[in-house]
Amino acid sequence: MNCRVVVEAAIPVYDVETPDEAVRIAISKTGELLNPDLNYVEINMGERTSPSGEELPPAFIAADEALVALELEMTVFNVEREEHASRIARKEIGQRLENIPLSVLEVEIIEEDETEDETEDESEESVDESDASDESSDEDDVLPEFEDLIE
């Protein structure tokens, strides 16, 4: 089973004046920390809302310092269940982003395309047929050699 995992990270940024500047710096800083090892992780602005449901900017600024909410998205392959996928994503990202708090927002199971499955089944059948014909020809070849050994 393959899963798409979205992890929220709180990135601290210093000496900023506007939320847009804070977001740009946070994305750049996170990209530097993740690359080249995790260049397949997508970095997006996070979404924040107030308790009343009002949308807020992804950066909170106080005293020229900001805390920016970013969403880091990655695909985890060959996992047993969703919890396993979230643990792998948190571990992989957390190793690169030391001292950055992370929380799993979403784990989505990725369905494999039926066309790929059908193609694989057809190729397996053709391999099985070729193996069967090889076995019969191998038996014919093996028997005469065995008879030669007996003589």
N, C-alpha and C positions, 0 to 999 in steps of 0.2 A: 504494500500500500504506500502511496506517495501523498504527502501533505504539504499545503502551503501554510506557513506560519507567519503571523504578523506580531512583532514584538515592539512594545513602546519603550523608548529610552528617554531619560531626562538628562539633557546635555547642558552642562554649565558653560557659559560664554562670558568673557570679561571685556570691559571697556567698550560698551555698545550704547547707542543712543536710541535706535528705533527697533521695533520688532522685526522688520524686514532684514535689517542688517544682522540682527542676532540669528535669524533663521539661516541666512546665507553662510555665516561663519560656522554655525553648528553643523550644517550639511557638509561643508568643506572639511571641518575638523573630523567628523565621523568618517567621511570617505578616506581620509589619510590614514586613520587608524585601522580601517577594515581592509584596505588594499595593500598589497596585491593578493593576500591570502583569501579574502572573502569578497572578491570583486563581483560575485553573483548576487550579493545582497542589495536589494533595491532600497533606497533611502527616500522617504517622503515626509512632508510636513505632517505633524500630528494634528488631531482635532481636539479642541478643548471646549467645554461648555460650562456655563455657570449652573448652580443648583436650580435656577429658574428656567433653564433650557436655552439661555441666550448664548450664541456662538462667540467665543473669545479667540484672540490671536494665539498661535501656537507658542509664543514666547511671552514670559512674564519678566518684566524689567523692574529692577529696584536698585538705586544707587549705582547706575552704569554697569550693572551685572545682570545677566539674564539666565533664566532656566528655560530651555527650549524643548518642547515635546516633539520627538521624531518617531516615525513608524518605520521599522526595519523589516523588510519582507524577504523571506527566503523559502525555497522548496527543499523539503527533506525527503529523501528516497528510501524505499525499503524499510519502513517502520512497521512495528507490530500494531500500534494503536495511536490515537491522537496524543495521549499523554507522553508517550515515547518521543513523538515528533517535537513537542514543545520543549522537552528537556534537552534534546539535541540542539535545537535552535538557540535556546538560552545559553547553553554551554559554549557553542561555537562563537556566538556573538560576544558573550560575556568575557571570554578569554582575551579578545582584542580590545574591548572597552572596559578596562579595569576601573573600579570605583564609580561606575555609572549604573544607577538603578535601572533594572529592566523588569517589565511585566508582559506576560503573554496576553494579547488582545483577542486573537482569533486563530483557530486552527481549522483549516478547510481541507477535506479529503479531495484529492484530484482524481477524477474518474479517468481510467485509461480508455483511449479511443477503441471502439469496437472494430474499426477497420484494421488497426494494428494487430489486434488479437486474431482476426480472420486471416491476415497475411501470415502470421506466425504459425497458425494451425495448418495452413496449406503447405508452408515450407517444411513443417515437421512431417506431414504425410508423404511428401515427395522424398524426403530423406529416408523415411521408413521403407518406402517401396524400393529405393535404390539399395538400401541395406539388405533387403530380402533377396534381391537379384544377385548381389555380391556374395551372399551366404551360399546360395545354390551353386554358383560358379566356383566358390572356394571349396565346397564339398567335392565337386568333381575333380578339382586339382589335387586335393589332399589324398583322396582314395588311391589314385595310381601311385603316388609316392609311397604310401603306406604299403601297398602290395609289393613294390620294389624292395622295400626294407625286409619284408618277410621272406622273399626269395633269396 
